[in-house]
Amino acid sequence: MFRPQFHKEMRRRRKKRNLTQKAAADMCKMSPFRWSHLETGRRVPSPLETDDICSLLQMSADRYSLVPHAIQRTLLDDGQSLLPTPPLFFANQDRTPYIRFRAALNSHRNLVDPLTTLVRKRPDYERVEYFCHNLALDSNLEAMFVLVLLAKGAVPILIAPLQLGHLPRPVIDPSNFAEVGHHRHLCLKLQENYYFFQLSFRASRILRVDVLLRDETWSVIEIDGAGHNHSQDGSRYELELPVNSVTEYSLLNTARDVLAIATAA
């Protein structure tokens, strides 16, 4: 019990022999990258690697602890299972997503029809359909924005915004003012970008944003169309987040670009 750790002894003995990681890795016929992972304990050596390392550094493997790094995941999972799981949070829909998508189709059929065809070909279409049925959208342009992201390969997930980083204002349920930033929300993940739709924040009044985006930092996307121009709403600055405007013109051009790439492929 409480044997010294193998990877720390690797490092100590390598340095004692004045070997660089690259030199030691070459002698054991492995990459320096692999040696670095073994020496930092991020990976556990295979039996053959263990024999080579022990031969090079004159170690006896049974004297040292070789605990798989996956043990950390086990500890995390077991700890998480003891905590209460916050309920899922679905933003209130003033109109069903179906109505929003139909409005987008009526306004821009030449783009929405082929975008929808692309999305329906996805192998995870049932997952996408569940996501779309439960999503809160405020306009037909937001529906178009969602279609474009899905056509580009965005993956629907459920994740709590606060898991991705601190927000300057609390995310709330506008019906009862309860804080729900730690609850899992519907989200689209595209590469390293996370898109949340119709989130409400507590400020001097309730502020509801079209899209909350997390990439390296948080920002807000407002989709401006007829009768909606976020630049006229000075209270947006209370969010203390950058606000980027997507116009109807730019959104339609993005949709055309996505379809052109899909057609070329």
C-alpha positions as CSV (number, residue, x, y, z in Angstrom):
1,M,0.0,0.0,0.0
2,F,1.1,3.6,-0.8
3,R,3.9,2.5,-3.1
4,P,5.7,5.3,-5.0
5,Q,4.2,6.2,-8.3
6,F,5.8,4.7,-11.4
7,H,5.7,7.9,-13.5
8,K,7.4,10.0,-10.8
9,E,10.1,7.4,-10.5
10,M,10.5,7.4,-14.3
11,R,11.1,11.2,-14.2
12,R,13.5,11.0,-11.3
13,R,15.7,8.2,-12.7
14,R,15.7,9.8,-16.2
15,K,17.0,13.0,-14.8
16,K,19.5,11.2,-12.7
17,R,20.9,9.7,-15.9
18,N,21.0,13.1,-17.6
19,L,18.7,11.9,-20.3
20,T,16.2,14.1,-22.2
21,Q,12.7,12.9,-22.7
22,K,13.5,12.5,-26.4
23,A,16.6,10.5,-25.8
24,A,14.9,8.2,-23.3
25,A,11.9,7.8,-25.7
26,D,14.3,6.9,-28.6
27,M,16.0,4.2,-26.5
28,C,12.6,2.7,-25.7
29,K,11.4,3.0,-29.3
30,M,8.5,5.3,-28.6
31,S,7.7,8.9,-29.5
32,P,8.7,11.8,-27.2
33,F,5.0,12.7,-27.0
34,R,4.2,9.2,-25.7
35,W,7.0,9.4,-23.1
36,S,5.8,12.7,-21.9
37,H,2.3,11.4,-21.3
38,L,3.7,8.4,-19.4
39,E,6.1,10.5,-17.3
40,T,3.3,12.9,-16.3
41,G,0.9,10.1,-15.4
42,R,-1.6,11.0,-18.1
43,R,-1.2,7.5,-19.6
44,V,-0.3,4.1,-18.2
45,P,2.4,2.1,-20.1
46,S,1.6,-1.2,-21.7
47,P,3.4,-4.3,-20.4
48,L,5.9,-4.1,-23.2
49,E,6.6,-0.4,-22.6
50,T,6.9,-1.1,-18.8
51,D,9.6,-3.7,-19.5
52,D,11.5,-1.3,-21.8
53,I,11.3,1.5,-19.3
54,C,12.4,-0.6,-16.4
55,S,15.3,-2.1,-18.4
56,L,16.5,1.4,-19.4
57,L,16.1,3.0,-16.0
58,Q,16.9,-0.1,-13.9
59,M,13.6,-0.1,-12.1
60,S,11.4,-3.0,-10.8
61,A,7.8,-2.4,-11.9
62,D,6.3,-4.3,-8.9
63,R,7.8,-1.8,-6.5
64,Y,5.7,1.1,-8.0
65,S,2.1,2.0,-8.3
66,L,0.6,2.0,-11.9
67,V,-2.9,3.4,-11.4
68,P,-4.9,4.0,-14.6
69,H,-5.7,7.7,-15.2
70,A,-9.3,6.6,-15.7
71,I,-9.6,6.2,-12.0
72,Q,-10.0,10.0,-11.8
73,R,-13.1,9.7,-14.1
74,T,-14.5,7.0,-11.8
75,L,-14.1,9.2,-8.8
76,L,-15.8,12.1,-10.6
77,D,-18.7,9.9,-11.7
78,D,-19.2,8.4,-8.3
79,G,-19.2,11.9,-6.7
80,Q,-21.5,13.3,-9.3
81,S,-24.0,10.4,-8.7
82,L,-24.4,11.6,-5.1
83,L,-25.5,15.1,-6.0
84,P,-29.1,16.1,-7.0
85,T,-29.5,16.6,-10.7
86,P,-31.1,19.9,-11.6
87,P,-34.1,19.5,-13.8
88,L,-34.0,20.3,-17.5
89,F,-35.1,23.8,-18.4
90,F,-37.1,24.6,-21.6
91,A,-37.7,28.3,-22.3
92,N,-41.4,29.2,-22.8
93,Q,-42.7,29.2,-26.3
94,D,-45.1,32.0,-27.2
95,R,-45.6,30.3,-30.6
96,T,-44.7,26.7,-31.5
97,P,-41.4,26.2,-33.4
98,Y,-43.5,24.7,-36.2
99,I,-45.2,28.0,-36.7
100,R,-41.8,29.8,-36.8
101,F,-40.4,27.3,-39.3
102,R,-43.5,27.6,-41.5
103,A,-43.2,31.4,-41.5
104,A,-39.5,31.0,-42.6
105,L,-40.6,28.6,-45.3
106,N,-43.3,31.1,-46.6
107,S,-40.8,34.0,-46.6
108,H,-37.8,32.2,-48.1
109,R,-38.9,28.9,-49.6
110,N,-36.0,28.8,-52.1
111,L,-33.6,28.6,-49.2
112,V,-35.6,26.9,-46.4
113,D,-36.7,23.9,-48.6
114,P,-33.2,22.8,-49.5
115,L,-31.9,23.5,-46.0
116,T,-34.6,21.3,-44.6
117,T,-33.8,18.6,-47.1
118,L,-30.1,18.7,-45.9
119,V,-31.1,18.5,-42.3
120,R,-33.6,15.6,-42.9
121,K,-30.7,13.5,-44.3
122,R,-28.8,13.6,-41.1
123,P,-28.4,10.2,-39.4
124,D,-29.4,11.8,-36.1
125,Y,-32.6,13.4,-37.5
126,E,-34.8,12.2,-34.6
127,R,-32.5,13.9,-32.2
128,V,-32.6,17.1,-34.3
129,E,-36.4,16.9,-34.5
130,Y,-36.7,16.6,-30.7
131,F,-34.5,19.6,-30.3
132,C,-36.5,21.7,-32.8
133,H,-39.9,20.8,-31.2
134,N,-38.7,21.9,-27.8
135,L,-36.9,25.1,-28.8
136,A,-38.1,28.6,-28.1
137,L,-37.9,30.9,-31.1
138,D,-39.0,34.5,-31.4
139,S,-39.1,34.9,-35.2
140,N,-38.9,33.2,-38.5
141,L,-35.3,34.5,-38.9
142,E,-34.3,32.7,-35.7
143,A,-35.8,29.6,-37.3
144,M,-33.7,30.2,-40.4
145,F,-30.6,30.7,-38.2
146,V,-31.2,27.3,-36.5
147,L,-31.7,25.6,-39.9
148,V,-28.4,27.1,-41.1
149,L,-26.5,25.8,-38.0
150,L,-28.1,22.4,-38.4
151,A,-27.2,22.2,-42.1
152,K,-23.6,23.1,-41.2
153,G,-23.6,20.0,-38.8
154,A,-24.3,21.6,-35.4
155,V,-25.1,18.9,-32.8
156,P,-28.1,19.3,-30.4
157,I,-27.1,18.8,-26.8
158,L,-28.4,19.6,-23.3
159,I,-25.9,21.5,-21.1
160,A,-26.0,24.1,-18.3
161,P,-24.7,27.5,-19.5
162,L,-22.8,27.9,-16.2
163,Q,-20.8,24.7,-17.0
164,L,-19.2,26.6,-19.8
165,G,-18.2,29.7,-17.8
166,H,-19.3,32.5,-15.5
167,L,-22.0,35.0,-16.8
168,P,-22.2,38.6,-15.5
169,R,-26.0,38.4,-15.0
170,P,-28.1,35.5,-13.7
171,V,-30.0,33.4,-16.2
172,I,-33.6,33.2,-15.0
173,D,-36.9,31.7,-15.7
174,P,-39.0,34.8,-16.5
175,S,-42.2,33.1,-15.2
176,N,-41.0,33.0,-11.6
177,F,-37.6,34.7,-11.6
178,A,-35.8,31.6,-10.4
179,E,-32.1,31.3,-11.4
180,V,-31.7,28.5,-13.9
181,G,-28.2,29.0,-15.3
182,H,-27.1,25.7,-13.6
183,H,-30.0,23.8,-15.3
184,R,-29.4,22.1,-18.6
185,H,-30.7,24.0,-21.6
186,L,-31.1,23.0,-25.2
187,C,-28.0,24.0,-27.1
188,L,-26.4,23.6,-30.5
189,K,-22.7,22.8,-30.5
190,L,-20.8,23.6,-33.7
191,Q,-17.1,22.8,-33.4
192,E,-16.1,24.7,-30.2
193,N,-19.1,27.1,-30.3
194,Y,-22.2,26.7,-28.1
195,Y,-25.5,28.4,-29.1
196,F,-28.3,28.9,-26.6
197,F,-31.6,30.3,-27.7
198,Q,-34.0,32.8,-26.0
199,L,-32.3,33.1,-22.7
200,S,-33.6,35.5,-20.1
201,F,-31.4,37.5,-17.7
202,R,-32.1,39.4,-14.5
203,A,-31.2,43.1,-14.8
204,S,-33.2,46.3,-14.1
205,R,-35.8,44.4,-16.0
206,I,-35.9,41.0,-17.6
207,L,-33.6,40.9,-20.7
208,R,-34.2,38.2,-23.2
209,V,-31.6,37.6,-25.9
210,D,-32.1,35.8,-29.2
211,V,-28.9,33.8,-29.0
212,L,-26.2,33.4,-26.3
213,L,-23.0,32.3,-27.8
214,R,-20.0,30.7,-26.0
215,D,-16.8,30.3,-27.9
216,E,-13.7,31.4,-26.0
217,T,-15.9,34.0,-24.2
218,W,-19.6,34.8,-23.9
219,S,-21.4,37.1,-26.3
220,V,-24.9,37.8,-27.6
221,I,-26.3,37.4,-31.1
222,E,-29.3,39.5,-32.0
223,I,-31.1,38.7,-35.2
224,D,-32.5,41.9,-36.7
225,G,-35.4,41.8,-39.1
226,A,-38.6,43.8,-39.7
227,G,-39.7,45.4,-36.5
228,H,-36.7,44.2,-34.5
229,N,-33.6,46.3,-34.1
230,H,-31.6,45.6,-30.9
231,S,-29.5,48.7,-31.3
232,Q,-32.5,50.8,-30.2
233,D,-32.6,48.9,-26.9
234,G,-30.1,50.7,-24.6
235,S,-30.8,48.3,-21.7
236,R,-28.9,45.5,-23.6
237,Y,-25.7,47.1,-22.3
238,E,-26.7,46.0,-18.8
239,L,-25.8,42.5,-19.8
240,E,-22.1,43.5,-19.9
241,L,-21.6,41.2,-22.9
242,P,-20.6,42.0,-26.5
243,V,-23.7,42.2,-28.7
244,N,-23.4,41.2,-32.4
245,S,-26.1,41.9,-34.9
246,V,-27.1,39.5,-37.7
247,T,-29.2,41.2,-40.3
248,E,-31.7,39.4,-42.5
249,Y,-29.4,40.1,-45.5
250,S,-26.3,38.5,-44.0
251,L,-28.3,35.5,-42.7
252,L,-29.7,34.8,-46.2
253,N,-26.3,35.1,-47.7
254,T,-24.9,32.6,-45.1
255,A,-27.7,30.2,-46.0
256,R,-26.8,30.5,-49.7
257,D,-23.2,29.8,-48.9
258,V,-24.1,26.7,-46.9
259,L,-26.2,25.4,-49.8
260,A,-23.5,26.1,-52.4
261,I,-20.9,24.1,-50.4
262,A,-23.4,21.2,-49.9
263,T,-24.2,21.2,-53.7
264,A,-20.5,21.3,-54.6
265,A,-19.8,18.4,-52.3
